[in-house]
């Protein structure tokens, strides 16, 4: 969840939906008393969605904008930030694996003159905020021209790692050497900085593009022999990424948690009786090859934040039906359940009438409070927390966040 495109996928998938058919989660992952509730916000750097506001700002301007977002989180009594530090196979810290992000200076590979991730961790902790480093594993570029990547980019040095699909470049999840590389690249930041968590969004295999196929024929022929079909092999590739990342995070930084924020529909009930009462045009299990339900049930991840970006009563994917479905999935699992909230929709005239009501988001929290498995909420995204177009965030704070809360452990 860049995040702009991921939200666009979510909206498109459901506006054009088809009719085709560890301890209790209410306790801390270490057992004992319940963790304090998550009150999170995403800070997206992809395409300069939230931060920095545009490429090419001075180091001082970038730093000031970042600190303002952290201060705004504190002012809204939030306690956790998910800071996007690897939006497109690049880095917001001095990485030996990948180039500096173009979203900082406008030029991929150019040193911005400061360390955004190091500063973010230090300043978040100074304000009593937890900081989770947010990585996108496989996206290489939001365009299809490898020549536009800096000459030293791993995708140019290893062109056989790359698949062009939907006008974009992706690393091939079916290659073990790719999986090892992206894990190394991400874990570099985890080893260097005292981050409180490692966070993935909803991009694994890319969202489907009509009339196109993801060309992983050669990788499947070489590595897919142990799986019954290509879809199962692809899911196994993503399962391996999740399990290996979880293990490596615990080795490199034992106190950090590992969590994922997937698209909110695992499978529709019409596809699978274990699925939700939804009619979504995208199902993570089938389309992104991400078995998000299994990750929770098996306790592979410390927390999950499904993107439940729809209003109460939305026909294709009703928030009031998805919350209890996810609560049931999390029940009895060691995986903490938080809910991703679409603050960005509040007051957007392109959205349904429910999102023009200041109280819609507050009603979400009231409904979710009926399910003890739900241990908090995260808001997309920082720019919208700051703007708060119709006062939806202020209403949430007034109705539900009467006091500051310590961050979840």
Secondary structure as a PSIPRED ss2 file (coil, helix, strand):
# PSIPRED VFORMAT (PSIPRED V4.0)

   1 X C   1.000  0.000  0.000
   2 X C   1.000  0.000  0.000
   3 X H   0.000  1.000  0.000
   4 X H   0.000  1.000  0.000
   5 X H   0.000  1.000  0.000
   6 X H   0.000  1.000  0.000
   7 X H   0.000  1.000  0.000
   8 X H   0.000  1.000  0.000
   9 X H   0.000  1.000  0.000
  10 X H   0.000  1.000  0.000
  11 X H   0.000  1.000  0.000
  12 X H   0.000  1.000  0.000
  13 X H   0.000  1.000  0.000
  14 X H   0.000  1.000  0.000
  15 X H   0.000  1.000  0.000
  16 X C   1.000  0.000  0.000
  17 X C   1.000  0.000  0.000
  18 X C   1.000  0.000  0.000
  19 X C   1.000  0.000  0.000
  20 X C   1.000  0.000  0.000
  21 X C   1.000  0.000  0.000
  22 X C   1.000  0.000  0.000
  23 X C   1.000  0.000  0.000
  24 X C   1.000  0.000  0.000
  25 X C   1.000  0.000  0.000
  26 X C   1.000  0.000  0.000
  27 X C   1.000  0.000  0.000
  28 X C   1.000  0.000  0.000
  29 X C   1.000  0.000  0.000
  30 X C   1.000  0.000  0.000
  31 X C   1.000  0.000  0.000
  32 X C   1.000  0.000  0.000
  33 X C   1.000  0.000  0.000
  34 X C   1.000  0.000  0.000
  35 X C   1.000  0.000  0.000
  36 X C   1.000  0.000  0.000
  37 X C   1.000  0.000  0.000
  38 X E   0.000  0.000  1.000
  39 X E   0.000  0.000  1.000
  40 X E   0.000  0.000  1.000
  41 X E   0.000  0.000  1.000
  42 X E   0.000  0.000  1.000
  43 X E   0.000  0.000  1.000
  44 X C   1.000  0.000  0.000
  45 X C   1.000  0.000  0.000
  46 X H   0.000  1.000  0.000
  47 X H   0.000  1.000  0.000
  48 X H   0.000  1.000  0.000
  49 X C   1.000  0.000  0.000
  50 X C   1.000  0.000  0.000
  51 X C   1.000  0.000  0.000
  52 X C   1.000  0.000  0.000
  53 X C   1.000  0.000  0.000
  54 X C   1.000  0.000  0.000
  55 X C   1.000  0.000  0.000
  56 X C   1.000  0.000  0.000
  57 X C   1.000  0.000  0.000
  58 X C   1.000  0.000  0.000
  59 X H   0.000  1.000  0.000
  60 X H   0.000  1.000  0.000
  61 X H   0.000  1.000  0.000
  62 X H   0.000  1.000  0.000
  63 X H   0.000  1.000  0.000
  64 X H   0.000  1.000  0.000
  65 X H   0.000  1.000  0.000
  66 X H   0.000  1.000  0.000
  67 X H   0.000  1.000  0.000
  68 X H   0.000  1.000  0.000
  69 X H   0.000  1.000  0.000
  70 X H   0.000  1.000  0.000
  71 X H   0.000  1.000  0.000
  72 X H   0.000  1.000  0.000
  73 X H   0.000  1.000  0.000
  74 X H   0.000  1.000  0.000
  75 X H   0.000  1.000  0.000
  76 X C   1.000  0.000  0.000
  77 X C   1.000  0.000  0.000
  78 X C   1.000  0.000  0.000
  79 X C   1.000  0.000  0.000
  80 X E   0.000  0.000  1.000
  81 X E   0.000  0.000  1.000
  82 X E   0.000  0.000  1.000
  83 X E   0.000  0.000  1.000
  84 X E   0.000  0.000  1.000
  85 X E   0.000  0.000  1.000
  86 X E   0.000  0.000  1.000
  87 X C   1.000  0.000  0.000
  88 X C   1.000  0.000  0.000
  89 X C   1.000  0.000  0.000
  90 X C   1.000  0.000  0.000
  91 X E   0.000  0.000  1.000
  92 X C   1.000  0.000  0.000
  93 X C   1.000  0.000  0.000
  94 X C   1.000  0.000  0.000
  95 X C   1.000  0.000  0.000
  96 X C   1.000  0.000  0.000
  97 X C   1.000  0.000  0.000
  98 X C   1.000  0.000  0.000
  99 X C   1.000  0.000  0.000
 100 X E   0.000  0.000  1.000
 101 X C   1.000  0.000  0.000
 102 X H   0.000  1.000  0.000
 103 X H   0.000  1.000  0.000
 104 X H   0.000  1.000  0.000
 105 X H   0.000  1.000  0.000
 106 X C   1.000  0.000  0.000
 107 X C   1.000  0.000  0.000
 108 X C   1.000  0.000  0.000
 109 X C   1.000  0.000  0.000
 110 X C   1.000  0.000  0.000
 111 X C   1.000  0.000  0.000
 112 X C   1.000  0.000  0.000
 113 X C   1.000  0.000  0.000
 114 X C   1.000  0.000  0.000
 115 X C   1.000  0.000  0.000
 116 X H   0.000  1.000  0.000
 117 X H   0.000  1.000  0.000
 118 X H   0.000  1.000  0.000
 119 X H   0.000  1.000  0.000
 120 X H   0.000  1.000  0.000
 121 X H   0.000  1.000  0.000
 122 X H   0.000  1.000  0.000
 123 X H   0.000  1.000  0.000
 124 X H   0.000  1.000  0.000
 125 X H   0.000  1.000  0.000
 126 X H   0.000  1.000  0.000
 127 X C   1.000  0.000  0.000
 128 X C   1.000  0.000  0.000
 129 X C   1.000  0.000  0.000
 130 X E   0.000  0.000  1.000
 131 X E   0.000  0.000  1.000
 132 X E   0.000  0.000  1.000
 133 X E   0.000  0.000  1.000
 134 X E   0.000  0.000  1.000
 135 X E   0.000  0.000  1.000
 136 X C   1.000  0.000  0.000
 137 X C   1.000  0.000  0.000
 138 X C   1.000  0.000  0.000
 139 X E   0.000  0.000  1.000
 140 X E   0.000  0.000  1.000
 141 X E   0.000  0.000  1.000
 142 X C   1.000  0.000  0.000
 143 X C   1.000  0.000  0.000
 144 X C   1.000  0.000  0.000
 145 X C   1.000  0.000  0.000
 146 X H   0.000  1.000  0.000
 147 X H   0.000  1.000  0.000
 148 X H   0.000  1.000  0.000
 149 X C   1.000  0.000  0.000
 150 X C   1.000  0.000  0.000
 151 X C   1.000  0.000  0.000
 152 X C   1.000  0.000  0.000
 153 X C   1.000  0.000  0.000
 154 X H   0.000  1.000  0.000
 155 X H   0.000  1.000  0.000
 156 X H   0.000  1.000  0.000
 157 X H   0.000  1.000  0.000
 158 X C   1.000  0.000  0.000
 159 X H   0.000  1.000  0.000
 160 X H   0.000  1.000  0.000
 161 X H   0.000  1.000  0.000
 162 X E   0.000  0.000  1.000
 163 X E   0.000  0.000  1.000
 164 X E   0.000  0.000  1.000
 165 X E   0.000  0.000  1.000
 166 X C   1.000  0.000  0.000
 167 X C   1.000  0.000  0.000
 168 X E   0.000  0.000  1.000
 169 X E   0.000  0.000  1.000
 170 X E   0.000  0.000  1.000
 171 X E   0.000  0.000  1.000
 172 X C   1.000  0.000  0.000
 173 X C   1.000  0.000  0.000
 174 X C   1.000  0.000  0.000
 175 X C   1.000  0.000  0.000
 176 X H   0.000  1.000  0.000
 177 X H   0.000  1.000  0.000
 178 X H   0.000  1.000  0.000
 179 X H   0.000  1.000  0.000
 180 X H   0.000  1.000  0.000
 181 X H   0.000  1.000  0.000
 182 X H   0.000  1.000  0.000
 183 X H   0.000  1.000  0.000
 184 X H   0.000  1.000  0.000
 185 X H   0.000  1.000  0.000
 186 X H   0.000  1.000  0.000
 187 X H   0.000  1.000  0.000
 188 X H   0.000  1.000  0.000
 189 X H   0.000  1.000  0.000
 190 X H   0.000  1.000  0.000
 191 X H   0.000  1.000  0.000
 192 X H   0.000  1.000  0.000
 193 X C   1.000  0.000  0.000
 194 X C   1.000  0.000  0.000
 195 X C   1.000  0.000  0.000
 196 X C   1.000  0.000  0.000
 197 X E   0.000  0.000  1.000
 198 X E   0.000  0.000  1.000
 199 X E   0.000  0.000  1.000
 200 X E   0.000  0.000  1.000
 201 X C   1.000  0.000  0.000
 202 X C   1.000  0.000  0.000
 203 X C   1.000  0.000  0.000
 204 X C   1.000  0.000  0.000
 205 X C   1.000  0.000  0.000
 206 X C   1.000  0.000  0.000
 207 X C   1.000  0.000  0.000
 208 X C   1.000  0.000  0.000
 209 X C   1.000  0.000  0.000
 210 X C   1.000  0.000  0.000
 211 X C   1.000  0.000  0.000
 212 X C   1.000  0.000  0.000
 213 X C   1.000  0.000  0.000
 214 X C   1.000  0.000  0.000
 215 X C   1.000  0.000  0.000
 216 X C   1.000  0.000  0.000
 217 X H   0.000  1.000  0.000
 218 X H   0.000  1.000  0.000
 219 X H   0.000  1.000  0.000
 220 X H   0.000  1.000  0.000
 221 X H   0.000  1.000  0.000
 222 X H   0.000  1.000  0.000
 223 X H   0.000  1.000  0.000
 224 X C   1.000  0.000  0.000
 225 X C   1.000  0.000  0.000
 226 X C   1.000  0.000  0.000
 227 X C   1.000  0.000  0.000
 228 X C   1.000  0.000  0.000
 229 X C   1.000  0.000  0.000
 230 X H   0.000  1.000  0.000
 231 X H   0.000  1.000  0.000
 232 X H   0.000  1.000  0.000
 233 X H   0.000  1.000  0.000
 234 X H   0.000  1.000  0.000
 235 X H   0.000  1.000  0.000
 236 X H   0.000  1.000  0.000
 237 X H   0.000  1.000  0.000
 238 X H   0.000  1.000  0.000
 239 X H   0.000  1.000  0.000
 240 X H   0.000  1.000  0.000
 241 X H   0.000  1.000  0.000
 242 X H   0.000  1.000  0.000
 243 X H   0.000  1.000  0.000
 244 X H   0.000  1.000  0.000
 245 X H   0.000  1.000  0.000
 246 X H   0.000  1.000  0.000
 247 X H   0.000  1.000  0.000
 248 X H   0.000  1.000  0.000
 249 X H   0.000  1.000  0.000
 250 X H   0.000  1.000  0.000
 251 X H   0.000  1.000  0.000
 252 X H   0.000  1.000  0.000
 253 X C   1.000  0.000  0.000
 254 X C   1.000  0.000  0.000
 255 X C   1.000  0.000  0.000
 256 X C   1.000  0.000  0.000
 257 X E   0.000  0.000  1.000
 258 X E   0.000  0.000  1.000
 259 X E   0.000  0.000  1.000
 260 X E   0.000  0.000  1.000
 261 X C   1.000  0.000  0.000
 262 X C   1.000  0.000  0.000
 263 X E   0.000  0.000  1.000
 264 X C   1.000  0.000  0.000
 265 X C   1.000  0.000  0.000
 266 X C   1.000  0.000  0.000
 267 X C   1.000  0.000  0.000
 268 X E   0.000  0.000  1.000
 269 X C   1.000  0.000  0.000
 270 X C   1.000  0.000  0.000
 271 X C   1.000  0.000  0.000
 272 X C   1.000  0.000  0.000
 273 X C   1.000  0.000  0.000
 274 X C   1.000  0.000  0.000
 275 X C   1.000  0.000  0.000
 276 X E   0.000  0.000  1.000
 277 X C   1.000  0.000  0.000
 278 X C   1.000  0.000  0.000
 279 X C   1.000  0.000  0.000
 280 X C   1.000  0.000  0.000
 281 X C   1.000  0.000  0.000
 282 X C   1.000  0.000  0.000
 283 X C   1.000  0.000  0.000
 284 X H   0.000  1.000  0.000
 285 X H   0.000  1.000  0.000
 286 X H   0.000  1.000  0.000
 287 X H   0.000  1.000  0.000
 288 X H   0.000  1.000  0.000
 289 X C   1.000  0.000  0.000
 290 X C   1.000  0.000  0.000
 291 X C   1.000  0.000  0.000
 292 X H   0.000  1.000  0.000
 293 X H   0.000  1.000  0.000
 294 X H   0.000  1.000  0.000
 295 X H   0.000  1.000  0.000
 296 X H   0.000  1.000  0.000
 297 X H   0.000  1.000  0.000
 298 X C   1.000  0.000  0.000
 299 X C   1.000  0.000  0.000
 300 X C   1.000  0.000  0.000
 301 X C   1.000  0.000  0.000
 302 X C   1.000  0.000  0.000
 303 X E   0.000  0.000  1.000
 304 X E   0.000  0.000  1.000
 305 X E   0.000  0.000  1.000
 306 X E   0.000  0.000  1.000
 307 X E   0.000  0.000  1.000
 308 X C   1.000  0.000  0.000
 309 X C   1.000  0.000  0.000
 310 X C   1.000  0.000  0.000
 311 X C   1.000  0.000  0.000
 312 X C   1.000  0.000  0.000
 313 X C   1.000  0.000  0.000
 314 X C   1.000  0.000  0.000
 315 X C   1.000  0.000  0.000
 316 X C   1.000  0.000  0.000
 317 X C   1.000  0.000  0.000
 318 X C   1.000  0.000  0.000
 319 X H   0.000  1.000  0.000
 320 X H   0.000  1.000  0.000
 321 X H   0.000  1.000  0.000
 322 X H   0.000  1.000  0.000
 323 X H   0.000  1.000  0.000
 324 X H   0.000  1.000  0.000
 325 X H   0.000  1.000  0.000
 326 X H   0.000  1.000  0.000
 327 X H   0.000  1.000  0.000
 328 X H   0.000  1.000  0.000
 329 X H   0.000  1.000  0.000
 330 X H   0.000  1.000  0.000
 331 X C   1.000  0.000  0.000
 332 X C   1.000  0.000  0.000
 333 X C   1.000  0.000  0.000
 334 X C   1.000  0.000  0.000
 335 X C   1.000  0.000  0.000
 336 X E   0.000  0.000  1.000
 337 X E   0.000  0.000  1.000
 338 X E   0.000  0.000  1.000
 339 X E   0.000  0.000  1.000
 340 X E   0.000  0.000  1.000
 341 X E   0.000  0.000  1.000
 342 X C   1.000  0.000  0.000
 343 X H   0.000  1.000  0.000
 344 X H   0.000  1.000  0.000
 345 X H   0.000  1.000  0.000
 346 X C   1.000  0.000  0.000
 347 X C   1.000  0.000  0.000
 348 X C   1.000  0.000  0.000
 349 X C   1.000  0.000  0.000
 350 X C   1.000  0.000  0.000
 351 X C   1.000  0.000  0.000
 352 X C   1.000  0.000  0.000
 353 X H   0.000  1.000  0.000
 354 X H   0.000  1.000  0.000
 355 X H   0.000  1.000  0.000
 356 X H   0.000  1.000  0.000
 357 X C   1.000  0.000  0.000
 358 X C   1.000  0.000  0.000
 359 X C   1.000  0.000  0.000
 360 X H   0.000  1.000  0.000
 361 X H   0.000  1.000  0.000
 362 X H   0.000  1.000  0.000
 363 X H   0.000  1.000  0.000
 364 X H   0.000  1.000  0.000
 365 X H   0.000  1.000  0.000
 366 X H   0.000  1.000  0.000
 367 X H   0.000  1.000  0.000
 368 X H   0.000  1.000  0.000
 369 X C   1.000  0.000  0.000
 370 X C   1.000  0.000  0.000
 371 X C   1.000  0.000  0.000
 372 X C   1.000  0.000  0.000
 373 X C   1.000  0.000  0.000
 374 X E   0.000  0.000  1.000
 375 X E   0.000  0.000  1.000
 376 X E   0.000  0.000  1.000
 377 X E   0.000  0.000  1.000
 378 X E   0.000  0.000  1.000
 379 X E   0.000  0.000  1.000
 380 X C   1.000  0.000  0.000
 381 X C   1.000  0.000  0.000
 382 X H   0.000  1.000  0.000
 383 X H   0.000  1.000  0.000
 384 X H   0.000  1.000  0.000
 385 X H   0.000  1.000  0.000
 386 X H   0.000  1.000  0.000
 387 X H   0.000  1.000  0.000
 388 X C   1.000  0.000  0.000
 389 X C   1.000  0.000  0.000
 390 X C   1.000  0.000  0.000
 391 X C   1.000  0.000  0.000
 392 X H   0.000  1.000  0.000
 393 X H   0.000  1.000  0.000
 394 X H   0.000  1.000  0.000
 395 X H   0.000  1.000  0.000
 396 X H   0.000  1.000  0.000
 397 X H   0.000  1.000  0.000
 398 X H   0.000  1.000  0.000
 399 X H   0.000  1.000  0.000
 400 X H   0.000  1.000  0.000
 401 X C   1.000  0.000  0.000
 402 X C   1.000  0.000  0.000
 403 X C   1.000  0.000  0.000
 404 X C   1.000  0.000  0.000
 405 X C   1.000  0.000  0.000
 406 X C   1.000  0.000  0.000
 407 X C   1.000  0.000  0.000
 408 X C   1.000  0.000  0.000
 409 X C   1.000  0.000  0.000
